[in-house]
């Protein structure tokens, strides 16, 4: 991942900024909920991934809108695939602690996984509490639904903290 290629001073500065942001998000905020997650891609070329999501209540009782920024590290799959950044908007509804979402993702790079910048985003998640901490596990899939080749899709598994 490119962060690790930077000098120690840069790595420490970025880590401090991220910790300060997490502390700020951990206090009372104006949004309904913020989720910070880390994970990995699965199925094709493994890579690290991080995600920051904001949840906004919908008019429907247990549904919400989710806006996310996701960063995925570079990977090897039929050659080197570059880092990927994505902005997503999903409409998420659920059954108790389970969430199911559908929406759109705008990817920074066209790569071997997704042959276009515009993609569909699917998400399945589970909200749970462990040792008094609100957590969220999710499986996310990006695909252009075969509108452009290639269309292998990208699958990511995350575990995160809900603020």
PyMOL commands that place a pseudoatom at each C-alpha (Angstrom):
pseudoatom trace, name=CA, resn=UNK, resi=1, chain=A, elem=C, hetatm=0, pos=[0.000, 0.000, 0.000]
pseudoatom trace, name=CA, resn=UNK, resi=2, chain=A, elem=C, hetatm=0, pos=[1.444, 3.450, -0.884]
pseudoatom trace, name=CA, resn=UNK, resi=3, chain=A, elem=C, hetatm=0, pos=[1.237, 4.769, 2.707]
pseudoatom trace, name=CA, resn=UNK, resi=4, chain=A, elem=C, hetatm=0, pos=[3.838, 2.223, 3.765]
pseudoatom trace, name=CA, resn=UNK, resi=5, chain=A, elem=C, hetatm=0, pos=[6.216, 3.478, 1.053]
pseudoatom trace, name=CA, resn=UNK, resi=6, chain=A, elem=C, hetatm=0, pos=[6.359, 6.926, 2.703]
pseudoatom trace, name=CA, resn=UNK, resi=7, chain=A, elem=C, hetatm=0, pos=[8.936, 8.073, 5.282]
pseudoatom trace, name=CA, resn=UNK, resi=8, chain=A, elem=C, hetatm=0, pos=[8.169, 7.299, 8.954]
pseudoatom trace, name=CA, resn=UNK, resi=9, chain=A, elem=C, hetatm=0, pos=[7.357, 10.968, 9.648]
pseudoatom trace, name=CA, resn=UNK, resi=10, chain=A, elem=C, hetatm=0, pos=[4.590, 10.903, 7.007]
pseudoatom trace, name=CA, resn=UNK, resi=11, chain=A, elem=C, hetatm=0, pos=[3.232, 7.588, 8.296]
pseudoatom trace, name=CA, resn=UNK, resi=12, chain=A, elem=C, hetatm=0, pos=[3.077, 8.937, 11.862]
pseudoatom trace, name=CA, resn=UNK, resi=13, chain=A, elem=C, hetatm=0, pos=[1.397, 12.174, 10.729]
pseudoatom trace, name=CA, resn=UNK, resi=14, chain=A, elem=C, hetatm=0, pos=[-1.258, 10.281, 8.759]
pseudoatom trace, name=CA, resn=UNK, resi=15, chain=A, elem=C, hetatm=0, pos=[-1.849, 7.931, 11.695]
pseudoatom trace, name=CA, resn=UNK, resi=16, chain=A, elem=C, hetatm=0, pos=[-2.315, 10.884, 14.078]
pseudoatom trace, name=CA, resn=UNK, resi=17, chain=A, elem=C, hetatm=0, pos=[-4.787, 12.578, 11.717]
pseudoatom trace, name=CA, resn=UNK, resi=18, chain=A, elem=C, hetatm=0, pos=[-6.785, 9.344, 11.360]
pseudoatom trace, name=CA, resn=UNK, resi=19, chain=A, elem=C, hetatm=0, pos=[-6.830, 8.838, 15.148]
pseudoatom trace, name=CA, resn=UNK, resi=20, chain=A, elem=C, hetatm=0, pos=[-7.953, 12.449, 15.678]
pseudoatom trace, name=CA, resn=UNK, resi=21, chain=A, elem=C, hetatm=0, pos=[-10.733, 11.979, 13.116]
pseudoatom trace, name=CA, resn=UNK, resi=22, chain=A, elem=C, hetatm=0, pos=[-11.856, 8.744, 14.796]
pseudoatom trace, name=CA, resn=UNK, resi=23, chain=A, elem=C, hetatm=0, pos=[-11.907, 10.516, 18.158]
pseudoatom trace, name=CA, resn=UNK, resi=24, chain=A, elem=C, hetatm=0, pos=[-13.998, 13.324, 16.650]
pseudoatom trace, name=CA, resn=UNK, resi=25, chain=A, elem=C, hetatm=0, pos=[-16.398, 10.804, 15.087]
pseudoatom trace, name=CA, resn=UNK, resi=26, chain=A, elem=C, hetatm=0, pos=[-16.606, 8.967, 18.404]
pseudoatom trace, name=CA, resn=UNK, resi=27, chain=A, elem=C, hetatm=0, pos=[-18.114, 12.014, 20.104]
pseudoatom trace, name=CA, resn=UNK, resi=28, chain=A, elem=C, hetatm=0, pos=[-21.654, 13.231, 19.544]
pseudoatom trace, name=CA, resn=UNK, resi=29, chain=A, elem=C, hetatm=0, pos=[-22.041, 13.974, 15.856]
pseudoatom trace, name=CA, resn=UNK, resi=30, chain=A, elem=C, hetatm=0, pos=[-24.727, 15.491, 13.659]
pseudoatom trace, name=CA, resn=UNK, resi=31, chain=A, elem=C, hetatm=0, pos=[-25.179, 12.413, 11.470]
pseudoatom trace, name=CA, resn=UNK, resi=32, chain=A, elem=C, hetatm=0, pos=[-27.106, 9.297, 12.442]
pseudoatom trace, name=CA, resn=UNK, resi=33, chain=A, elem=C, hetatm=0, pos=[-24.090, 6.979, 12.463]
pseudoatom trace, name=CA, resn=UNK, resi=34, chain=A, elem=C, hetatm=0, pos=[-20.521, 6.745, 11.147]
pseudoatom trace, name=CA, resn=UNK, resi=35, chain=A, elem=C, hetatm=0, pos=[-18.768, 3.439, 10.449]
pseudoatom trace, name=CA, resn=UNK, resi=36, chain=A, elem=C, hetatm=0, pos=[-14.991, 3.070, 10.069]
pseudoatom trace, name=CA, resn=UNK, resi=37, chain=A, elem=C, hetatm=0, pos=[-13.994, -0.340, 8.653]
pseudoatom trace, name=CA, resn=UNK, resi=38, chain=A, elem=C, hetatm=0, pos=[-10.941, -2.264, 7.588]
pseudoatom trace, name=CA, resn=UNK, resi=39, chain=A, elem=C, hetatm=0, pos=[-10.812, -5.396, 5.505]
pseudoatom trace, name=CA, resn=UNK, resi=40, chain=A, elem=C, hetatm=0, pos=[-9.538, -7.222, 2.478]
pseudoatom trace, name=CA, resn=UNK, resi=41, chain=A, elem=C, hetatm=0, pos=[-10.613, -8.066, -1.033]
pseudoatom trace, name=CA, resn=UNK, resi=42, chain=A, elem=C, hetatm=0, pos=[-11.569, -11.667, -1.716]
pseudoatom trace, name=CA, resn=UNK, resi=43, chain=A, elem=C, hetatm=0, pos=[-11.985, -13.940, -4.771]
pseudoatom trace, name=CA, resn=UNK, resi=44, chain=A, elem=C, hetatm=0, pos=[-9.425, -12.141, -6.972]
pseudoatom trace, name=CA, resn=UNK, resi=45, chain=A, elem=C, hetatm=0, pos=[-6.041, -10.510, -6.162]
pseudoatom trace, name=CA, resn=UNK, resi=46, chain=A, elem=C, hetatm=0, pos=[-5.988, -9.895, -2.389]
pseudoatom trace, name=CA, resn=UNK, resi=47, chain=A, elem=C, hetatm=0, pos=[-5.504, -6.303, -1.220]
pseudoatom trace, name=CA, resn=UNK, resi=48, chain=A, elem=C, hetatm=0, pos=[-6.027, -4.277, 1.956]
pseudoatom trace, name=CA, resn=UNK, resi=49, chain=A, elem=C, hetatm=0, pos=[-9.094, -2.038, 2.118]
pseudoatom trace, name=CA, resn=UNK, resi=50, chain=A, elem=C, hetatm=0, pos=[-10.435, 0.693, 4.395]
pseudoatom trace, name=CA, resn=UNK, resi=51, chain=A, elem=C, hetatm=0, pos=[-13.851, 2.331, 4.343]
pseudoatom trace, name=CA, resn=UNK, resi=52, chain=A, elem=C, hetatm=0, pos=[-15.529, 5.325, 5.957]
pseudoatom trace, name=CA, resn=UNK, resi=53, chain=A, elem=C, hetatm=0, pos=[-19.337, 5.341, 5.753]
pseudoatom trace, name=CA, resn=UNK, resi=54, chain=A, elem=C, hetatm=0, pos=[-21.992, 7.807, 6.848]
pseudoatom trace, name=CA, resn=UNK, resi=55, chain=A, elem=C, hetatm=0, pos=[-25.541, 6.615, 7.467]
pseudoatom trace, name=CA, resn=UNK, resi=56, chain=A, elem=C, hetatm=0, pos=[-28.506, 8.951, 7.080]
pseudoatom trace, name=CA, resn=UNK, resi=57, chain=A, elem=C, hetatm=0, pos=[-32.025, 7.894, 8.110]
pseudoatom trace, name=CA, resn=UNK, resi=58, chain=A, elem=C, hetatm=0, pos=[-34.638, 7.363, 5.434]
pseudoatom trace, name=CA, resn=UNK, resi=59, chain=A, elem=C, hetatm=0, pos=[-38.363, 8.028, 5.695]
pseudoatom trace, name=CA, resn=UNK, resi=60, chain=A, elem=C, hetatm=0, pos=[-38.844, 4.256, 5.876]
pseudoatom trace, name=CA, resn=UNK, resi=61, chain=A, elem=C, hetatm=0, pos=[-38.590, 3.054, 9.486]
pseudoatom trace, name=CA, resn=UNK, resi=62, chain=A, elem=C, hetatm=0, pos=[-35.525, 0.800, 9.434]
pseudoatom trace, name=CA, resn=UNK, resi=63, chain=A, elem=C, hetatm=0, pos=[-33.888, 1.912, 6.171]
pseudoatom trace, name=CA, resn=UNK, resi=64, chain=A, elem=C, hetatm=0, pos=[-31.077, 4.395, 5.656]
pseudoatom trace, name=CA, resn=UNK, resi=65, chain=A, elem=C, hetatm=0, pos=[-28.935, 5.997, 2.975]
pseudoatom trace, name=CA, resn=UNK, resi=66, chain=A, elem=C, hetatm=0, pos=[-25.225, 5.250, 3.169]
pseudoatom trace, name=CA, resn=UNK, resi=67, chain=A, elem=C, hetatm=0, pos=[-22.479, 7.366, 1.624]
pseudoatom trace, name=CA, resn=UNK, resi=68, chain=A, elem=C, hetatm=0, pos=[-19.035, 5.733, 1.622]
pseudoatom trace, name=CA, resn=UNK, resi=69, chain=A, elem=C, hetatm=0, pos=[-15.457, 6.438, 0.666]
pseudoatom trace, name=CA, resn=UNK, resi=70, chain=A, elem=C, hetatm=0, pos=[-13.392, 3.281, 0.125]
pseudoatom trace, name=CA, resn=UNK, resi=71, chain=A, elem=C, hetatm=0, pos=[-9.676, 2.825, -0.539]
pseudoatom trace, name=CA, resn=UNK, resi=72, chain=A, elem=C, hetatm=0, pos=[-8.315, -0.494, -1.833]
pseudoatom trace, name=CA, resn=UNK, resi=73, chain=A, elem=C, hetatm=0, pos=[-4.591, -1.208, -2.108]
pseudoatom trace, name=CA, resn=UNK, resi=74, chain=A, elem=C, hetatm=0, pos=[-2.852, -2.405, -5.241]
pseudoatom trace, name=CA, resn=UNK, resi=75, chain=A, elem=C, hetatm=0, pos=[-2.937, -6.094, -6.094]
pseudoatom trace, name=CA, resn=UNK, resi=76, chain=A, elem=C, hetatm=0, pos=[-1.627, -8.708, -8.494]
pseudoatom trace, name=CA, resn=UNK, resi=77, chain=A, elem=C, hetatm=0, pos=[-4.142, -10.376, -10.780]
pseudoatom trace, name=CA, resn=UNK, resi=78, chain=A, elem=C, hetatm=0, pos=[-3.042, -10.913, -14.364]
pseudoatom trace, name=CA, resn=UNK, resi=79, chain=A, elem=C, hetatm=0, pos=[-0.477, -8.146, -13.747]
pseudoatom trace, name=CA, resn=UNK, resi=80, chain=A, elem=C, hetatm=0, pos=[-0.266, -5.306, -11.276]
pseudoatom trace, name=CA, resn=UNK, resi=81, chain=A, elem=C, hetatm=0, pos=[-3.619, -3.618, -10.615]
pseudoatom trace, name=CA, resn=UNK, resi=82, chain=A, elem=C, hetatm=0, pos=[-3.440, -0.061, -9.214]
pseudoatom trace, name=CA, resn=UNK, resi=83, chain=A, elem=C, hetatm=0, pos=[-4.835, 1.267, -5.937]
pseudoatom trace, name=CA, resn=UNK, resi=84, chain=A, elem=C, hetatm=0, pos=[-8.533, 1.967, -6.162]
pseudoatom trace, name=CA, resn=UNK, resi=85, chain=A, elem=C, hetatm=0, pos=[-10.587, 4.748, -4.591]
pseudoatom trace, name=CA, resn=UNK, resi=86, chain=A, elem=C, hetatm=0, pos=[-14.370, 4.656, -4.715]
pseudoatom trace, name=CA, resn=UNK, resi=87, chain=A, elem=C, hetatm=0, pos=[-17.252, 6.901, -3.729]
pseudoatom trace, name=CA, resn=UNK, resi=88, chain=A, elem=C, hetatm=0, pos=[-20.534, 5.073, -3.162]
pseudoatom trace, name=CA, resn=UNK, resi=89, chain=A, elem=C, hetatm=0, pos=[-24.143, 5.751, -2.329]
pseudoatom trace, name=CA, resn=UNK, resi=90, chain=A, elem=C, hetatm=0, pos=[-26.354, 2.863, -1.235]
pseudoatom trace, name=CA, resn=UNK, resi=91, chain=A, elem=C, hetatm=0, pos=[-29.933, 2.494, -0.073]
pseudoatom trace, name=CA, resn=UNK, resi=92, chain=A, elem=C, hetatm=0, pos=[-29.869, 0.014, 2.810]
pseudoatom trace, name=CA, resn=UNK, resi=93, chain=A, elem=C, hetatm=0, pos=[-32.789, -1.801, 4.419]
pseudoatom trace, name=CA, resn=UNK, resi=94, chain=A, elem=C, hetatm=0, pos=[-32.702, -4.776, 6.712]
pseudoatom trace, name=CA, resn=UNK, resi=95, chain=A, elem=C, hetatm=0, pos=[-34.155, -7.524, 8.795]
pseudoatom trace, name=CA, resn=UNK, resi=96, chain=A, elem=C, hetatm=0, pos=[-33.282, -6.974, 12.458]
pseudoatom trace, name=CA, resn=UNK, resi=97, chain=A, elem=C, hetatm=0, pos=[-29.475, -6.738, 12.677]
pseudoatom trace, name=CA, resn=UNK, resi=98, chain=A, elem=C, hetatm=0, pos=[-29.036, -7.733, 8.988]
pseudoatom trace, name=CA, resn=UNK, resi=99, chain=A, elem=C, hetatm=0, pos=[-28.629, -5.067, 6.282]
pseudoatom trace, name=CA, resn=UNK, resi=100, chain=A, elem=C, hetatm=0, pos=[-29.017, -5.392, 2.531]
pseudoatom trace, name=CA, resn=UNK, resi=101, chain=A, elem=C, hetatm=0, pos=[-27.998, -2.478, 0.329]
pseudoatom trace, name=CA, resn=UNK, resi=102, chain=A, elem=C, hetatm=0, pos=[-27.956, -1.581, -3.341]
pseudoatom trace, name=CA, resn=UNK, resi=103, chain=A, elem=C, hetatm=0, pos=[-26.546, 1.496, -5.000]
pseudoatom trace, name=CA, resn=UNK, resi=104, chain=A, elem=C, hetatm=0, pos=[-23.848, 2.927, -7.223]
pseudoatom trace, name=CA, resn=UNK, resi=105, chain=A, elem=C, hetatm=0, pos=[-20.077, 3.232, -6.942]
pseudoatom trace, name=CA, resn=UNK, resi=106, chain=A, elem=C, hetatm=0, pos=[-17.811, 5.594, -8.836]
pseudoatom trace, name=CA, resn=UNK, resi=107, chain=A, elem=C, hetatm=0, pos=[-14.334, 4.043, -9.117]
pseudoatom trace, name=CA, resn=UNK, resi=108, chain=A, elem=C, hetatm=0, pos=[-11.154, 6.051, -9.679]
pseudoatom trace, name=CA, resn=UNK, resi=109, chain=A, elem=C, hetatm=0, pos=[-9.442, 3.496, -11.929]
pseudoatom trace, name=CA, resn=UNK, resi=110, chain=A, elem=C, hetatm=0, pos=[-10.578, 1.183, -14.673]
pseudoatom trace, name=CA, resn=UNK, resi=111, chain=A, elem=C, hetatm=0, pos=[-8.810, -2.108, -13.941]
pseudoatom trace, name=CA, resn=UNK, resi=112, chain=A, elem=C, hetatm=0, pos=[-8.949, -5.844, -14.629]
pseudoatom trace, name=CA, resn=UNK, resi=113, chain=A, elem=C, hetatm=0, pos=[-11.760, -6.263, -12.080]
pseudoatom trace, name=CA, resn=UNK, resi=114, chain=A, elem=C, hetatm=0, pos=[-14.090, -3.517, -13.285]
pseudoatom trace, name=CA, resn=UNK, resi=115, chain=A, elem=C, hetatm=0, pos=[-13.917, -2.221, -16.856]
pseudoatom trace, name=CA, resn=UNK, resi=116, chain=A, elem=C, hetatm=0, pos=[-15.645, 1.093, -16.150]
pseudoatom trace, name=CA, resn=UNK, resi=117, chain=A, elem=C, hetatm=0, pos=[-15.663, 3.945, -13.650]
pseudoatom trace, name=CA, resn=UNK, resi=118, chain=A, elem=C, hetatm=0, pos=[-19.418, 3.617, -12.969]
pseudoatom trace, name=CA, resn=UNK, resi=119, chain=A, elem=C, hetatm=0, pos=[-20.443, 0.415, -11.181]
pseudoatom trace, name=CA, resn=UNK, resi=120, chain=A, elem=C, hetatm=0, pos=[-23.283, -1.051, -9.190]
pseudoatom trace, name=CA, resn=UNK, resi=121, chain=A, elem=C, hetatm=0, pos=[-22.648, -1.628, -5.479]
pseudoatom trace, name=CA, resn=UNK, resi=122, chain=A, elem=C, hetatm=0, pos=[-24.231, -4.438, -3.482]
pseudoatom trace, name=CA, resn=UNK, resi=123, chain=A, elem=C, hetatm=0, pos=[-23.805, -4.888, 0.253]
pseudoatom trace, name=CA, resn=UNK, resi=124, chain=A, elem=C, hetatm=0, pos=[-24.814, -7.371, 2.934]
pseudoatom trace, name=CA, resn=UNK, resi=125, chain=A, elem=C, hetatm=0, pos=[-24.060, -6.433, 6.528]
pseudoatom trace, name=CA, resn=UNK, resi=126, chain=A, elem=C, hetatm=0, pos=[-24.597, -7.478, 10.100]
pseudoatom trace, name=CA, resn=UNK, resi=127, chain=A, elem=C, hetatm=0, pos=[-24.765, -5.065, 13.071]
pseudoatom trace, name=CA, resn=UNK, resi=128, chain=A, elem=C, hetatm=0, pos=[-23.653, -6.551, 16.387]
pseudoatom trace, name=CA, resn=UNK, resi=129, chain=A, elem=C, hetatm=0, pos=[-22.309, -5.657, 19.797]
pseudoatom trace, name=CA, resn=UNK, resi=130, chain=A, elem=C, hetatm=0, pos=[-19.241, -7.359, 21.296]
pseudoatom trace, name=CA, resn=UNK, resi=131, chain=A, elem=C, hetatm=0, pos=[-17.871, -6.502, 24.749]
pseudoatom trace, name=CA, resn=UNK, resi=132, chain=A, elem=C, hetatm=0, pos=[-19.928, -3.293, 24.753]
pseudoatom trace, name=CA, resn=UNK, resi=133, chain=A, elem=C, hetatm=0, pos=[-18.607, -2.124, 21.363]
pseudoatom trace, name=CA, resn=UNK, resi=134, chain=A, elem=C, hetatm=0, pos=[-20.931, -1.522, 18.380]
pseudoatom trace, name=CA, resn=UNK, resi=135, chain=A, elem=C, hetatm=0, pos=[-19.478, -3.383, 15.395]
pseudoatom trace, name=CA, resn=UNK, resi=136, chain=A, elem=C, hetatm=0, pos=[-20.464, -3.987, 11.781]
pseudoatom trace, name=CA, resn=UNK, resi=137, chain=A, elem=C, hetatm=0, pos=[-19.405, -6.809, 9.448]
pseudoatom trace, name=CA, resn=UNK, resi=138, chain=A, elem=C, hetatm=0, pos=[-20.120, -6.460, 5.756]
pseudoatom trace, name=CA, resn=UNK, resi=139, chain=A, elem=C, hetatm=0, pos=[-19.569, -8.021, 2.376]
pseudoatom trace, name=CA, resn=UNK, resi=140, chain=A, elem=C, hetatm=0, pos=[-19.537, -5.580, -0.555]
pseudoatom trace, name=CA, resn=UNK, resi=141, chain=A, elem=C, hetatm=0, pos=[-19.490, -6.239, -4.306]
pseudoatom trace, name=CA, resn=UNK, resi=142, chain=A, elem=C, hetatm=0, pos=[-18.802, -3.805, -7.153]
pseudoatom trace, name=CA, resn=UNK, resi=143, chain=A, elem=C, hetatm=0, pos=[-19.778, -4.758, -10.698]
pseudoatom trace, name=CA, resn=UNK, resi=144, chain=A, elem=C, hetatm=0, pos=[-20.629, -2.997, -13.936]
pseudoatom trace, name=CA, resn=UNK, resi=145, chain=A, elem=C, hetatm=0, pos=[-23.206, -5.759, -14.632]
pseudoatom trace, name=CA, resn=UNK, resi=146, chain=A, elem=C, hetatm=0, pos=[-21.508, -6.742, -17.889]
pseudoatom trace, name=CA, resn=UNK, resi=147, chain=A, elem=C, hetatm=0, pos=[-22.072, -3.378, -19.573]
pseudoatom trace, name=CA, resn=UNK, resi=148, chain=A, elem=C, hetatm=0, pos=[-18.315, -3.150, -20.283]
pseudoatom trace, name=CA, resn=UNK, resi=149, chain=A, elem=C, hetatm=0, pos=[-15.619, -5.817, -20.388]
pseudoatom trace, name=CA, resn=UNK, resi=150, chain=A, elem=C, hetatm=0, pos=[-13.876, -6.853, -18.199]
pseudoatom trace, name=CA, resn=UNK, resi=151, chain=A, elem=C, hetatm=0, pos=[-16.479, -7.500, -15.543]
pseudoatom trace, name=CA, resn=UNK, resi=152, chain=A, elem=C, hetatm=0, pos=[-14.917, -9.769, -12.930]
pseudoatom trace, name=CA, resn=UNK, resi=153, chain=A, elem=C, hetatm=0, pos=[-16.231, -7.539, -10.155]
pseudoatom trace, name=CA, resn=UNK, resi=154, chain=A, elem=C, hetatm=0, pos=[-14.574, -6.723, -6.850]
pseudoatom trace, name=CA, resn=UNK, resi=155, chain=A, elem=C, hetatm=0, pos=[-15.566, -8.334, -3.555]
pseudoatom trace, name=CA, resn=UNK, resi=156, chain=A, elem=C, hetatm=0, pos=[-14.532, -6.853, -0.214]
pseudoatom trace, name=CA, resn=UNK, resi=157, chain=A, elem=C, hetatm=0, pos=[-15.047, -8.079, 3.352]
pseudoatom trace, name=CA, resn=UNK, resi=158, chain=A, elem=C, hetatm=0, pos=[-15.010, -5.441, 6.111]
pseudoatom trace, name=CA, resn=UNK, resi=159, chain=A, elem=C, hetatm=0, pos=[-15.275, -5.355, 9.884]
pseudoatom trace, name=CA, resn=UNK, resi=160, chain=A, elem=C, hetatm=0, pos=[-15.819, -1.948, 11.409]
pseudoatom trace, name=CA, resn=UNK, resi=161, chain=A, elem=C, hetatm=0, pos=[-16.777, 0.145, 14.406]
pseudoatom trace, name=CA, resn=UNK, resi=162, chain=A, elem=C, hetatm=0, pos=[-20.088, 2.011, 14.452]
pseudoatom trace, name=CA, resn=UNK, resi=163, chain=A, elem=C, hetatm=0, pos=[-19.968, 5.466, 16.069]
for i in range(1, 163): cmd.bond("trace and resi %d" % i, "trace and resi %d" % (i + 1))
show_as sticks, trace
zoom trace
